[in-house]
Amino acid sequence: MAKKKGEKREIIRLVCTEDNKHYVTTTKNKVNTPDKLELMKYNPTLRKTTLHREKK
């Protein structure tokens, strides 16, 4: 999908902090949240909820 002119949302990758293999893609508004995003997400390989951090 091509980005439109003035697009404020960007696609980011949230990588698991425990195994660094599992990741989830999502979008965020780069104007409202300029800092890195951290969310608790489920990791199916570890079978538990772990912290996922934004990585470019």
mmCIF entry with sequence, helices, sheets and N, C-alpha, C, O atoms, coordinates in Angstrom:
data_MODEL
# 
_entry.id   MODEL 
# 
_entity.id                         1 
_entity.type                       polymer 
_entity.pdbx_number_of_molecules   1 
# 
_entity_poly.entity_id                      1 
_entity_poly.type                           'polypeptide(L)' 
_entity_poly.nstd_linkage                   no 
_entity_poly.nstd_monomer                   no 
_entity_poly.pdbx_seq_one_letter_code       MAKKKGEKREIIRLVCTEDNKHYVTTTKNKVNTPDKLELMKYNPTLRKTTLHREKK 
_entity_poly.pdbx_seq_one_letter_code_can   MAKKKGEKREIIRLVCTEDNKHYVTTTKNKVNTPDKLELMKYNPTLRKTTLHREKK 
_entity_poly.pdbx_strand_id                 A 
# 
loop_
_entity_poly_seq.entity_id 
_entity_poly_seq.num 
_entity_poly_seq.mon_id 
_entity_poly_seq.hetero 
1 1  MET n 
1 2  ALA n 
1 3  LYS n 
1 4  LYS n 
1 5  LYS n 
1 6  GLY n 
1 7  GLU n 
1 8  LYS n 
1 9  ARG n 
1 10 GLU n 
1 11 ILE n 
1 12 ILE n 
1 13 ARG n 
1 14 LEU n 
1 15 VAL n 
1 16 CYS n 
1 17 THR n 
1 18 GLU n 
1 19 ASP n 
1 20 ASN n 
1 21 LYS n 
1 22 HIS n 
1 23 TYR n 
1 24 VAL n 
1 25 THR n 
1 26 THR n 
1 27 THR n 
1 28 LYS n 
1 29 ASN n 
1 30 LYS n 
1 31 VAL n 
1 32 ASN n 
1 33 THR n 
1 34 PRO n 
1 35 ASP n 
1 36 LYS n 
1 37 LEU n 
1 38 GLU n 
1 39 LEU n 
1 40 MET n 
1 41 LYS n 
1 42 TYR n 
1 43 ASN n 
1 44 PRO n 
1 45 THR n 
1 46 LEU n 
1 47 ARG n 
1 48 LYS n 
1 49 THR n 
1 50 THR n 
1 51 LEU n 
1 52 HIS n 
1 53 ARG n 
1 54 GLU n 
1 55 LYS n 
1 56 LYS n 
# 
_struct_asym.id          A 
_struct_asym.entity_id   1 
# 
_struct_sheet.id               AA1 
_struct_sheet.type             ? 
_struct_sheet.number_strands   4 
_struct_sheet.details          ? 
# 
loop_
_struct_sheet_order.sheet_id 
_struct_sheet_order.range_id_1 
_struct_sheet_order.range_id_2 
_struct_sheet_order.offset 
_struct_sheet_order.sense 
AA1 1 2 ? anti-parallel 
AA1 2 3 ? anti-parallel 
AA1 3 4 ? anti-parallel 
# 
loop_
_struct_sheet_range.sheet_id 
_struct_sheet_range.id 
_struct_sheet_range.beg_label_comp_id 
_struct_sheet_range.beg_label_asym_id 
_struct_sheet_range.beg_label_seq_id 
_struct_sheet_range.pdbx_beg_PDB_ins_code 
_struct_sheet_range.end_label_comp_id 
_struct_sheet_range.end_label_asym_id 
_struct_sheet_range.end_label_seq_id 
_struct_sheet_range.pdbx_end_PDB_ins_code 
_struct_sheet_range.beg_auth_comp_id 
_struct_sheet_range.beg_auth_asym_id 
_struct_sheet_range.beg_auth_seq_id 
_struct_sheet_range.end_auth_comp_id 
_struct_sheet_range.end_auth_asym_id 
_struct_sheet_range.end_auth_seq_id 
AA1 1 TYR A 23 ? ASN A 29 ? TYR A 23 ASN A 29 
AA1 2 ARG A 9  ? CYS A 16 ? ARG A 9  CYS A 16 
AA1 3 LYS A 48 ? LYS A 55 ? LYS A 48 LYS A 55 
AA1 4 GLU A 38 ? ASN A 43 ? GLU A 38 ASN A 43 
# 
loop_
_atom_site.group_PDB 
_atom_site.id 
_atom_site.type_symbol 
_atom_site.label_atom_id 
_atom_site.label_alt_id 
_atom_site.label_comp_id 
_atom_site.label_asym_id 
_atom_site.label_entity_id 
_atom_site.label_seq_id 
_atom_site.pdbx_PDB_ins_code 
_atom_site.Cartn_x 
_atom_site.Cartn_y 
_atom_site.Cartn_z 
_atom_site.occupancy 
_atom_site.B_iso_or_equiv 
_atom_site.pdbx_formal_charge 
_atom_site.auth_seq_id 
_atom_site.auth_comp_id 
_atom_site.auth_asym_id 
_atom_site.auth_atom_id 
_atom_site.pdbx_PDB_model_num 
ATOM 1   N N  . MET A 1 1  ? 0.824  -1.170  0.000  1.00 0.00 ? 1  MET A N  1 
ATOM 2   C CA . MET A 1 1  ? 0.000  0.000   0.000  1.00 0.00 ? 1  MET A CA 1 
ATOM 3   C C  . MET A 1 1  ? 0.877  1.245   0.000  1.00 0.00 ? 1  MET A C  1 
ATOM 4   O O  . MET A 1 1  ? 1.794  1.366   0.813  1.00 0.00 ? 1  MET A O  1 
ATOM 5   N N  . ALA A 1 2  ? 0.600  2.147   -0.892 1.00 0.00 ? 2  ALA A N  1 
ATOM 6   C CA . ALA A 1 2  ? 1.392  3.362   -0.995 1.00 0.00 ? 2  ALA A CA 1 
ATOM 7   C C  . ALA A 1 2  ? 0.959  4.378   0.059  1.00 0.00 ? 2  ALA A C  1 
ATOM 8   O O  . ALA A 1 2  ? -0.214 4.458   0.425  1.00 0.00 ? 2  ALA A O  1 
ATOM 9   N N  . LYS A 1 3  ? 1.929  5.150   0.535  1.00 0.00 ? 3  LYS A N  1 
ATOM 10  C CA . LYS A 1 3  ? 1.615  6.200   1.492  1.00 0.00 ? 3  LYS A CA 1 
ATOM 11  C C  . LYS A 1 3  ? 1.063  7.406   0.759  1.00 0.00 ? 3  LYS A C  1 
ATOM 12  O O  . LYS A 1 3  ? 1.501  7.734   -0.344 1.00 0.00 ? 3  LYS A O  1 
ATOM 13  N N  . LYS A 1 4  ? 0.107  8.056   1.377  1.00 0.00 ? 4  LYS A N  1 
ATOM 14  C CA . LYS A 1 4  ? -0.469 9.264   0.803  1.00 0.00 ? 4  LYS A CA 1 
ATOM 15  C C  . LYS A 1 4  ? 0.326  10.468  1.281  1.00 0.00 ? 4  LYS A C  1 
ATOM 16  O O  . LYS A 1 4  ? 1.058  10.393  2.268  1.00 0.00 ? 4  LYS A O  1 
ATOM 17  N N  . LYS A 1 5  ? 0.176  11.564  0.579  1.00 0.00 ? 5  LYS A N  1 
ATOM 18  C CA . LYS A 1 5  ? 0.862  12.786  0.966  1.00 0.00 ? 5  LYS A CA 1 
ATOM 19  C C  . LYS A 1 5  ? 0.307  13.274  2.301  1.00 0.00 ? 5  LYS A C  1 
ATOM 20  O O  . LYS A 1 5  ? -0.909 13.387  2.454  1.00 0.00 ? 5  LYS A O  1 
ATOM 21  N N  . GLY A 1 6  ? 1.163  13.560  3.253  1.00 0.00 ? 6  GLY A N  1 
ATOM 22  C CA . GLY A 1 6  ? 0.731  14.030  4.557  1.00 0.00 ? 6  GLY A CA 1 
ATOM 23  C C  . GLY A 1 6  ? 0.289  12.908  5.480  1.00 0.00 ? 6  GLY A C  1 
ATOM 24  O O  . GLY A 1 6  ? -0.399 13.168  6.467  1.00 0.00 ? 6  GLY A O  1 
ATOM 25  N N  . GLU A 1 7  ? 0.660  11.674  5.191  1.00 0.00 ? 7  GLU A N  1 
ATOM 26  C CA . GLU A 1 7  ? 0.274  10.523  6.013  1.00 0.00 ? 7  GLU A CA 1 
ATOM 27  C C  . GLU A 1 7  ? 0.894  10.651  7.400  1.00 0.00 ? 7  GLU A C  1 
ATOM 28  O O  . GLU A 1 7  ? 2.110  10.799  7.528  1.00 0.00 ? 7  GLU A O  1 
ATOM 29  N N  . LYS A 1 8  ? 0.053  10.593  8.445  1.00 0.00 ? 8  LYS A N  1 
ATOM 30  C CA . LYS A 1 8  ? 0.532  10.759  9.809  1.00 0.00 ? 8  LYS A CA 1 
ATOM 31  C C  . LYS A 1 8  ? 0.768  9.427   10.515 1.00 0.00 ? 8  LYS A C  1 
ATOM 32  O O  . LYS A 1 8  ? 1.440  9.379   11.544 1.00 0.00 ? 8  LYS A O  1 
ATOM 33  N N  . ARG A 1 9  ? 0.218  8.349   9.966  1.00 0.00 ? 9  ARG A N  1 
ATOM 34  C CA . ARG A 1 9  ? 0.377  7.027   10.599 1.00 0.00 ? 9  ARG A CA 1 
ATOM 35  C C  . ARG A 1 9  ? 1.463  6.239   9.870  1.00 0.00 ? 9  ARG A C  1 
ATOM 36  O O  . ARG A 1 9  ? 1.573  6.293   8.645  1.00 0.00 ? 9  ARG A O  1 
ATOM 37  N N  . GLU A 1 10 ? 2.254  5.512   10.640 1.00 0.00 ? 10 GLU A N  1 
ATOM 38  C CA . GLU A 1 10 ? 3.284  4.683   10.034 1.00 0.00 ? 10 GLU A CA 1 
ATOM 39  C C  . GLU A 1 10 ? 3.193  3.268   10.600 1.00 0.00 ? 10 GLU A C  1 
ATOM 40  O O  . GLU A 1 10 ? 2.748  3.070   11.730 1.00 0.00 ? 10 GLU A O  1 
ATOM 41  N N  . ILE A 1 11 ? 3.616  2.296   9.811  1.00 0.00 ? 11 ILE A N  1 
ATOM 42  C CA . ILE A 1 11 ? 3.607  0.901   10.235 1.00 0.00 ? 11 ILE A CA 1 
ATOM 43  C C  . ILE A 1 11 ? 4.868  0.647   11.055 1.00 0.00 ? 11 ILE A C  1 
ATOM 44  O O  . ILE A 1 11 ? 5.976  0.975   10.632 1.00 0.00 ? 11 ILE A O  1 
ATOM 45  N N  . ILE A 1 12 ? 4.679  0.055   12.241 1.00 0.00 ? 12 ILE A N  1 
ATOM 46  C CA . ILE A 1 12 ? 5.813  -0.231  13.115 1.00 0.00 ? 12 ILE A CA 1 
ATOM 47  C C  . ILE A 1 12 ? 5.825  -1.711  13.465 1.00 0.00 ? 12 ILE A C  1 
ATOM 48  O O  . ILE A 1 12 ? 4.820  -2.406  13.314 1.00 0.00 ? 12 ILE A O  1 
ATOM 49  N N  . ARG A 1 13 ? 6.970  -2.182  13.932 1.00 0.00 ? 13 ARG A N  1 
ATOM 50  C CA . ARG A 1 13 ? 7.137  -3.571  14.354 1.00 0.00 ? 13 ARG A CA 1 
ATOM 51  C C  . ARG A 1 13 ? 7.424  -3.589  15.856 1.00 0.00 ? 13 ARG A C  1 
ATOM 52  O O  . ARG A 1 13 ? 8.350  -2.932  16.331 1.00 0.00 ? 13 ARG A O  1 
ATOM 53  N N  . LEU A 1 14 ? 6.614  -4.353  16.594 1.00 0.00 ? 14 LEU A N  1 
ATOM 54  C CA . LEU A 1 14 ? 6.817  -4.534  18.027 1.00 0.00 ? 14 LEU A CA 1 
ATOM 55  C C  . LEU A 1 14 ? 7.489  -5.882  18.238 1.00 0.00 ? 14 LEU A C  1 
ATOM 56  O O  . LEU A 1 14 ? 6.912  -6.922  17.920 1.00 0.00 ? 14 LEU A O  1 
ATOM 57  N N  . VAL A 1 15 ? 8.716  -5.870  18.776 1.00 0.00 ? 15 VAL A N  1 
ATOM 58  C CA . VAL A 1 15 ? 9.510  -7.081  18.947 1.00 0.00 ? 15 VAL A CA 1 
ATOM 59  C C  . VAL A 1 15 ? 9.501  -7.486  20.412 1.00 0.00 ? 15 VAL A C  1 
ATOM 60  O O  . VAL A 1 15 ? 9.595  -6.637  21.298 1.00 0.00 ? 15 VAL A O  1 
ATOM 61  N N  . CYS A 1 16 ? 9.387  -8.789  20.667 1.00 0.00 ? 16 CYS A N  1 
ATOM 62  C CA . CYS A 1 16 ? 9.378  -9.327  22.028 1.00 0.00 ? 16 CYS A CA 1 
ATOM 63  C C  . CYS A 1 16 ? 10.725 -9.077  22.696 1.00 0.00 ? 16 CYS A C  1 
ATOM 64  O O  . CYS A 1 16 ? 11.770 -9.268  22.075 1.00 0.00 ? 16 CYS A O  1 
ATOM 65  N N  . THR A 1 17 ? 10.706 -8.652  23.958 1.00 0.00 ? 17 THR A N  1 
ATOM 66  C CA . THR A 1 17 ? 11.940 -8.364  24.676 1.00 0.00 ? 17 THR A CA 1 
ATOM 67  C C  . THR A 1 17 ? 12.569 -9.612  25.275 1.00 0.00 ? 17 THR A C  1 
ATOM 68  O O  . THR A 1 17 ? 13.737 -9.581  25.663 1.00 0.00 ? 17 THR A O  1 
ATOM 69  N N  . GLU A 1 18 ? 11.825 -10.708 25.358 1.00 0.00 ? 18 GLU A N  1 
ATOM 70  C CA . GLU A 1 18 ? 12.358 -11.914 25.986 1.00 0.00 ? 18 GLU A CA 1 
ATOM 71  C C  . GLU A 1 18 ? 13.066 -12.843 25.007 1.00 0.00 ? 18 GLU A C  1 
ATOM 72  O O  . GLU A 1 18 ? 14.126 -13.379 25.333 1.00 0.00 ? 18 GLU A O  1 
ATOM 73  N N  . ASP A 1 19 ? 12.504 -13.049 23.811 1.00 0.00 ? 19 ASP A N  1 
ATOM 74  C CA . ASP A 1 19 ? 13.174 -13.947 22.874 1.00 0.00 ? 19 ASP A CA 1 
ATOM 75  C C  . ASP A 1 19 ? 13.670 -13.249 21.604 1.00 0.00 ? 19 ASP A C  1 
ATOM 76  O O  . ASP A 1 19 ? 14.427 -13.850 20.842 1.00 0.00 ? 19 ASP A O  1 
ATOM 77  N N  . ASN A 1 20 ? 13.271 -12.015 21.357 1.00 0.00 ? 20 ASN A N  1 
ATOM 78  C CA . ASN A 1 20 ? 13.675 -11.206 20.198 1.00 0.00 ? 20 ASN A CA 1 
ATOM 79  C C  . ASN A 1 20 ? 13.385 -11.877 18.858 1.00 0.00 ? 20 ASN A C  1 
ATOM 80  O O  . ASN A 1 20 ? 14.003 -11.524 17.854 1.00 0.00 ? 20 ASN A O  1 
ATOM 81  N N  . LYS A 1 21 ? 12.460 -12.834 18.818 1.00 0.00 ? 21 LYS A N  1 
ATOM 82  C CA . LYS A 1 21 ? 12.099 -13.500 17.578 1.00 0.00 ? 21 LYS A CA 1 
ATOM 83  C C  . LYS A 1 21 ? 10.667 -13.185 17.161 1.00 0.00 ? 21 LYS A C  1 
ATOM 84  O O  . LYS A 1 21 ? 10.400 -12.941 15.985 1.00 0.00 ? 21 LYS A O  1 
ATOM 85  N N  . HIS A 1 22 ? 9.759  -13.190 18.111 1.00 0.00 ? 22 HIS A N  1 
ATOM 86  C CA . HIS A 1 22 ? 8.351  -12.947 17.806 1.00 0.00 ? 22 HIS A CA 1 
ATOM 87  C C  . HIS A 1 22 ? 8.117  -11.445 17.672 1.00 0.00 ? 22 HIS A C  1 
ATOM 88  O O  . HIS A 1 22 ? 8.622  -10.658 18.473 1.00 0.00 ? 22 HIS A O  1 
ATOM 89  N N  . TYR A 1 23 ? 7.347  -11.051 16.652 1.00 0.00 ? 23 TYR A N  1 
ATOM 90  C CA . TYR A 1 23 ? 6.999  -9.644  16.494 1.00 0.00 ? 23 TYR A CA 1 
ATOM 91  C C  . TYR A 1 23 ? 5.572  -9.501  16.010 1.00 0.00 ? 23 TYR A C  1 
ATOM 92  O O  . TYR A 1 23 ? 4.987  -10.423 15.441 1.00 0.00 ? 23 TYR A O  1 
ATOM 93  N N  . VAL A 1 24 ? 5.027  -8.317  16.252 1.00 0.00 ? 24 VAL A N  1 
ATOM 94  C CA . VAL A 1 24 ? 3.671  -7.960  15.856 1.00 0.00 ? 24 VAL A CA 1 
ATOM 95  C C  . VAL A 1 24 ? 3.768  -6.639  15.119 1.00 0.00 ? 24 VAL A C  1 
ATOM 96  O O  . VAL A 1 24 ? 4.500  -5.747  15.549 1.00 0.00 ? 24 VAL A O  1 
ATOM 97  N N  . THR A 1 25 ? 3.040  -6.491  14.010 1.00 0.00 ? 25 THR A N  1 
ATOM 98  C CA . THR A 1 25 ? 3.031  -5.218  13.308 1.00 0.00 ? 25 THR A CA 1 
ATOM 99  C C  . THR A 1 25 ? 1.755  -4.464  13.644 1.00 0.00 ? 25 THR A C  1 
ATOM 100 O O  . THR A 1 25 ? 0.689  -5.059  13.805 1.00 0.00 ? 25 THR A O  1 
ATOM 101 N N  . THR A 1 26 ? 1.877  -3.170  13.747 1.00 0.00 ? 26 THR A N  1 
ATOM 102 C CA . THR A 1 26 ? 0.748  -2.300  14.034 1.00 0.00 ? 26 THR A CA 1 
ATOM 103 C C  . THR A 1 26 ? 1.063  -0.923  13.469 1.00 0.00 ? 26 THR A C  1 
ATOM 104 O O  . THR A 1 26 ? 2.139  -0.707  12.911 1.00 0.00 ? 26 THR A O  1 
ATOM 105 N N  . THR A 1 27 ? 0.129  0.003   13.612 1.00 0.00 ? 27 THR A N  1 
ATOM 106 C CA . THR A 1 27 ? 0.374  1.366   13.158 1.00 0.00 ? 27 THR A CA 1 
ATOM 107 C C  . THR A 1 27 ? 0.293  2.308   14.342 1.00 0.00 ? 27 THR A C  1 
ATOM 108 O O  . THR A 1 27 ? -0.367 2.024   15.342 1.00 0.00 ? 27 THR A O  1 
ATOM 109 N N  . LYS A 1 28 ? 0.980  3.439   14.212 1.00 0.00 ? 28 LYS A N  1 
ATOM 110 C CA . LYS A 1 28 ? 0.886  4.461   15.240 1.00 0.00 ? 28 LYS A CA 1 
ATOM 111 C C  . LYS A 1 28 ? 0.945  5.831   14.580 1.00 0.00 ? 28 LYS A C  1 
ATOM 112 O O  . LYS A 1 28 ? 1.497  5.992   13.492 1.00 0.00 ? 28 LYS A O  1 
ATOM 113 N N  . ASN A 1 29 ? 0.372  6.801   15.254 1.00 0.00 ? 29 ASN A N  1 
ATOM 114 C CA . ASN A 1 29 ? 0.392  8.169   14.786 1.00 0.00 ? 29 ASN A CA 1 
ATOM 115 C C  . ASN A 1 29 ? 1.703  8.790   15.251 1.00 0.00 ? 29 ASN A C  1 
ATOM 116 O O  . ASN A 1 29 ? 1.908  8.983   16.449 1.00 0.00 ? 29 ASN A O  1 
ATOM 117 N N  . LYS A 1 30 ? 2.598  9.105   14.305 1.00 0.00 ? 30 LYS A N  1 
ATOM 118 C CA . LYS A 1 30 ? 3.914  9.605   14.673 1.00 0.00 ? 30 LYS A CA 1 
ATOM 119 C C  . LYS A 1 30 ? 3.899  11.045  15.184 1.00 0.00 ? 30 LYS A C  1 
ATOM 120 O O  . LYS A 1 30 ? 4.882  11.503  15.765 1.00 0.00 ? 30 LYS A O  1 
ATOM 121 N N  . VAL A 1 31 ? 2.799  11.760  14.973 1.00 0.00 ? 31 VAL A N  1 
ATOM 122 C CA . VAL A 1 31 ? 2.683  13.125  15.482 1.00 0.00 ? 31 VAL A CA 1 
ATOM 123 C C  . VAL A 1 31 ? 2.292  13.115  16.967 1.00 0.00 ? 31 VAL A C  1 
ATOM 124 O O  . VAL A 1 31 ? 2.860  13.858  17.767 1.00 0.00 ? 31 VAL A O  1 
ATOM 125 N N  . ASN A 1 32 ? 1.318  12.268  17.328 1.00 0.00 ? 32 ASN A N  1 
ATOM 126 C CA . ASN A 1 32 ? 0.835  12.231  18.705 1.00 0.00 ? 32 ASN A CA 1 
ATOM 127 C C  . ASN A 1 32 ? 1.746  11.445  19.632 1.00 0.00 ? 32 ASN A C  1 
ATOM 128 O O  . ASN A 1 32 ? 1.856  11.794  20.808 1.00 0.00 ? 32 ASN A O  1 
ATOM 129 N N  . THR A 1 33 ? 2.403  10.400  19.149 1.00 0.00 ? 33 THR A N  1 
ATOM 130 C CA . THR A 1 33 ? 3.288  9.576   19.975 1.00 0.00 ? 33 THR A CA 1 
ATOM 131 C C  . THR A 1 33 ? 4.664  9.475   19.322 1.00 0.00 ? 33 THR A C  1 
ATOM 132 O O  . THR A 1 33 ? 4.945  8.496   18.631 1.00 0.00 ? 33 THR A O  1 
ATOM 133 N N  . PRO A 1 34 ? 5.520  10.467  19.529 1.00 0.00 ? 34 PRO A N  1 
ATOM 134 C CA . PRO A 1 34 ? 6.845  10.433  18.895 1.00 0.00 ? 34 PRO A CA 1 
ATOM 135 C C  . PRO A 1 34 ? 7.807  9.455   19.562 1.00 0.00 ? 34 PRO A C  1 
ATOM 136 O O  . PRO A 1 34 ? 8.763  9.009   18.928 1.00 0.00 ? 34 PRO A O  1 
ATOM 137 N N  . ASP A 1 35 ? 7.569  9.109   20.843 1.00 0.00 ? 35 ASP A N  1 
ATOM 138 C CA . ASP A 1 35 ? 8.468  8.183   21.531 1.00 0.00 ? 35 ASP A CA 1 
ATOM 139 C C  . ASP A 1 35 ? 8.133  6.745   21.164 1.00 0.00 ? 35 ASP A C  1 
ATOM 140 O O  . ASP A 1 35 ? 7.104  6.477   20.544 1.00 0.00 ? 35 ASP A O  1 
ATOM 141 N N  . LYS A 1 36 ? 9.015  5.814   21.553 1.00 0.00 ? 36 LYS A N  1 
ATOM 142 C CA . LYS A 1 36 ? 8.832  4.402   21.201 1.00 0.00 ? 36 LYS A CA 1 
ATOM 143 C C  . LYS A 1 36 ? 7.685  3.791   21.988 1.00 0.00 ? 36 LYS A C  1 
ATOM 144 O O  . LYS A 1 36 ? 7.479  4.103   23.160 1.00 0.00 ? 36 LYS A O  1 
ATOM 145 N N  . LEU A 1 37 ? 6.943  2.917   21.324 1.00 0.00 ? 37 LEU A N  1 
ATOM 146 C CA . LEU A 1 37 ? 5.763  2.293   21.889 1.00 0.00 ? 37 LEU A CA 1 
ATOM 147 C C  . LEU A 1 37 ? 6.135  0.983   22.587 1.00 0.00 ? 37 LEU A C  1 
ATOM 148 O O  . LEU A 1 37 ? 6.952  0.216   22.077 1.00 0.00 ? 37 LEU A O  1 
ATOM 149 N N  . GLU A 1 38 ? 5.535  0.730   23.751 1.00 0.00 ? 38 GLU A N  1 
ATOM 150 C CA . GLU A 1 38 ? 5.724  -0.516  24.487 1.00 0.00 ? 38 GLU A CA 1 
ATOM 151 C C  . GLU A 1 38 ? 4.359  -1.063  24.869 1.00 0.00 ? 38 GLU A C  1 
ATOM 152 O O  . GLU A 1 38 ? 3.564  -0.365  25.498 1.00 0.00 ? 38 GLU A O  1 
ATOM 153 N N  . LEU A 1 39 ? 4.080  -2.312  24.493 1.00 0.00 ? 39 LEU A N  1 
ATOM 154 C CA . LEU A 1 39 ? 2.801  -2.942  24.784 1.00 0.00 ? 39 LEU A CA 1 
ATOM 155 C C  . LEU A 1 39 ? 3.013  -4.365  25.275 1.00 0.00 ? 39 LEU A C  1 
ATOM 156 O O  . LEU A 1 39 ? 3.992  -5.020  24.918 1.00 0.00 ? 39 LEU A O  1 
ATOM 157 N N  . MET A 1 40 ? 2.085  -4.834  26.096 1.00 0.00 ? 40 MET A N  1 
ATOM 158 C CA . MET A 1 40 ? 2.081  -6.230  26.508 1.00 0.00 ? 40 MET A CA 1 
ATOM 159 C C  . MET A 1 40 ? 1.286  -7.020  25.473 1.00 0.00 ? 40 MET A C  1 
ATOM 160 O O  . MET A 1 40 ? 0.102  -6.759  25.256 1.00 0.00 ? 40 MET A O  1 
ATOM 161 N N  . LYS A 1 41 ? 1.947  -7.988  24.836 1.00 0.00 ? 41 LYS A N  1 
ATOM 162 C CA . LYS A 1 41 ? 1.323  -8.808  23.802 1.00 0.00 ? 41 LYS A CA 1 
ATOM 163 C C  . LYS A 1 41 ? 1.595  -10.276 24.095 1.00 0.00 ? 41 LYS A C  1 
ATOM 164 O O  . LYS A 1 41 ? 2.546  -10.620 24.798 1.00 0.00 ? 41 LYS A O  1 
ATOM 165 N N  . TYR A 1 42 ? 0.742  -11.136 23.543 1.00 0.00 ? 42 TYR A N  1 
ATOM 166 C CA . TYR A 1 42 ? 0.893  -12.571 23.745 1.00 0.00 ? 42 TYR A CA 1 
ATOM 167 C C  . TYR A 1 42 ? 1.950  -13.138 22.794 1.00 0.00 ? 42 TYR A C  1 
ATOM 168 O O  . TYR A 1 42 ? 1.935  -12.857 21.595 1.00 0.00 ? 42 TYR A O  1 
ATOM 169 N N  . ASN A 1 43 ? 2.863  -13.938 23.341 1.00 0.00 ? 43 ASN A N  1 
ATOM 170 C CA . ASN A 1 43 ? 3.883  -14.613 22.557 1.00 0.00 ? 43 ASN A CA 1 
ATOM 171 C C  . ASN A 1 43 ? 3.535  -16.107 22.505 1.00 0.00 ? 43 ASN A C  1 
ATOM 172 O O  . ASN A 1 43 ? 3.632  -16.785 23.527 1.00 0.00 ? 43 ASN A O  1 
ATOM 173 N N  . PRO A 1 44 ? 3.133  -16.637 21.341 1.00 0.00 ? 44 PRO A N  1 
ATOM 174 C CA . PRO A 1 44 ? 2.710  -18.038 21.277 1.00 0.00 ? 44 PRO A CA 1 
ATOM 175 C C  . PRO A 1 44 ? 3.849  -19.036 21.474 1.00 0.00 ? 44 PRO A C  1 
ATOM 176 O O  . PRO A 1 44 ? 3.597  -20.158 21.914 1.00 0.00 ? 44 PRO A O  1 
ATOM 177 N N  . THR A 1 45 ? 5.087  -18.670 21.165 1.00 0.00 ? 45 THR A N  1 
ATOM 178 C CA . THR A 1 45 ? 6.188  -19.606 21.364 1.00 0.00 ? 45 THR A CA 1 
ATOM 179 C C  . THR A 1 45 ? 6.505  -19.790 22.842 1.00 0.00 ? 45 THR A C  1 
ATOM 180 O O  . THR A 1 45 ? 6.849  -20.892 23.269 1.00 0.00 ? 45 THR A O  1 
ATOM 181 N N  . LEU A 1 46 ? 6.392  -18.723 23.625 1.00 0.00 ? 46 LEU A N  1 
ATOM 182 C CA . LEU A 1 46 ? 6.617  -18.805 25.066 1.00 0.00 ? 46 LEU A CA 1 
ATOM 183 C C  . LEU A 1 46 ? 5.337  -19.129 25.825 1.00 0.00 ? 46 LEU A C  1 
ATOM 184 O O  . LEU A 1 46 ? 5.384  -19.503 26.997 1.00 0.00 ? 46 LEU A O  1 
ATOM 185 N N  . ARG A 1 47 ? 4.193  -18.987 25.159 1.00 0.00 ? 47 ARG A N  1 
ATOM 186 C CA . ARG A 1 47 ? 2.866  -19.218 25.724 1.00 0.00 ? 47 ARG A CA 1 
ATOM 187 C C  . ARG A 1 47 ? 2.590  -18.344 26.947 1.00 0.00 ? 47 ARG A C  1 
ATOM 188 O O  . ARG A 1 47 ? 2.064  -18.814 27.956 1.00 0.00 ? 47 ARG A O  1 
ATOM 189 N N  . LYS A 1 48 ? 2.953  -17.070 26.840 1.00 0.00 ? 48 LYS A N  1 
ATOM 190 C CA . LYS A 1 48 ? 2.634  -16.110 27.898 1.00 0.00 ? 48 LYS A CA 1 
ATOM 191 C C  . LYS A 1 48 ? 2.663  -14.697 27.325 1.00 0.00 ? 48 LYS A C  1 
ATOM 192 O O  . LYS A 1 48 ? 3.126  -14.476 26.206 1.00 0.00 ? 48 LYS A O  1 
ATOM 193 N N  . THR A 1 49 ? 2.172  -13.766 28.090 1.00 0.00 ? 49 THR A N  1 
ATOM 194 C CA . THR A 1 49 ? 2.154  -12.370 27.691 1.00 0.00 ? 49 THR A CA 1 
ATOM 195 C C  . THR A 1 49 ? 3.490  -11.737 28.056 1.00 0.00 ? 49 THR A C  1 
ATOM 196 O O  . THR A 1 49 ? 3.937  -11.833 29.199 1.00 0.00 ? 49 THR A O  1 
ATOM 197 N N  . THR A 1 50 ? 4.119  -11.096 27.093 1.00 0.00 ? 50 THR A N  1 
ATOM 198 C CA . THR A 1 50 ? 5.427  -10.486 27.303 1.00 0.00 ? 50 THR A CA 1 
ATOM 199 C C  . THR A 1 50 ? 5.418  -9.046  26.818 1.00 0.00 ? 50 THR A C  1 
ATOM 200 O O  . THR A 1 50 ? 4.509  -8.622  26.105 1.00 0.00 ? 50 THR A O  1 
ATOM 201 N N  . LEU A 1 51 ? 6.434  -8.306  27.211 1.00 0.00 ? 51 LEU A N  1 
ATOM 202 C CA . LEU A 1 51 ? 6.572  -6.914  26.794 1.00 0.00 ? 51 LEU A CA 1 
ATOM 203 C C  . LEU A 1 51 ? 7.143  -6.862  25.382 1.00 0.00 ? 51 LEU A C  1 
ATOM 204 O O  . LEU A 1 51 ? 8.141  -7.520  25.089 1.00 0.00 ? 51 LEU A O  1 
ATOM 205 N N  . HIS A 1 52 ? 6.516  -6.085  24.510 1.00 0.00 ? 52 HIS A N  1 
ATOM 206 C CA . HIS A 1 52 ? 6.971  -5.891  23.144 1.00 0.00 ? 52 HIS A CA 1 
ATOM 207 C C  . HIS A 1 52 ? 7.308  -4.411  22.967 1.00 0.00 ? 52 HIS A C  1 
ATOM 208 O O  . HIS A 1 52 ? 6.514  -3.542  23.327 1.00 0.00 ? 52 HIS A O  1 
ATOM 209 N N  . ARG A 1 53 ? 8.479  -4.132  22.417 1.00 0.00 ? 53 ARG A N  1 
ATOM 210 C CA . ARG A 1 53 ? 8.942  -2.754  22.189 1.00 0.00 ? 53 ARG A CA 1 
ATOM 211 C C  . ARG A 1 53 ? 9.065  -2.472  20.708 1.00 0.00 ? 53 ARG A C  1 
ATOM 212 O O  . ARG A 1 53 ? 9.297  -3.368  19.896 1.00 0.00 ? 53 ARG A O  1 
ATOM 213 N N  . GLU A 1 54 ? 8.902  -1.211  20.382 1.00 0.00 ? 54 GLU A N  1 
ATOM 214 C CA . GLU A 1 54 ? 8.988  -0.783  18.984 1.00 0.00 ? 54 GLU A CA 1 
ATOM 215 C C  . GLU A 1 54 ? 10.427 -0.859  18.502 1.00 0.00 ? 54 GLU A C  1 
ATOM 216 O O  . GLU A 1 54 ? 11.363 -0.467  19.199 1.00 0.00 ? 54 GLU A O  1 
ATOM 217 N N  . LYS A 1 55 ? 10.570 -1.372  17.296 1.00 0.00 ? 55 LYS A N  1 
ATOM 218 C CA . LYS A 1 55 ? 11.880 -1.436  16.658 1.00 0.00 ? 55 LYS A CA 1 
ATOM 219 C C  . LYS A 1 55 ? 11.725 -1.023  15.217 1.00 0.00 ? 55 LYS A C  1 
ATOM 220 O O  . LYS A 1 55 ? 10.770 -1.429  14.555 1.00 0.00 ? 55 LYS A O  1 
ATOM 221 N N  . LYS A 1 56 ? 12.645 -0.224  14.718 1.00 0.00 ? 56 LYS A N  1 
ATOM 222 C CA . LYS A 1 56 ? 12.549 0.251   13.339 1.00 0.00 ? 56 LYS A CA 1 
ATOM 223 C C  . LYS A 1 56 ? 13.207 -0.705  12.378 1.00 0.00 ? 56 LYS A C  1 
ATOM 224 O O  . LYS A 1 56 ? 13.218 -0.459  11.172 1.00 0.00 ? 56 LYS A O  1 
# 
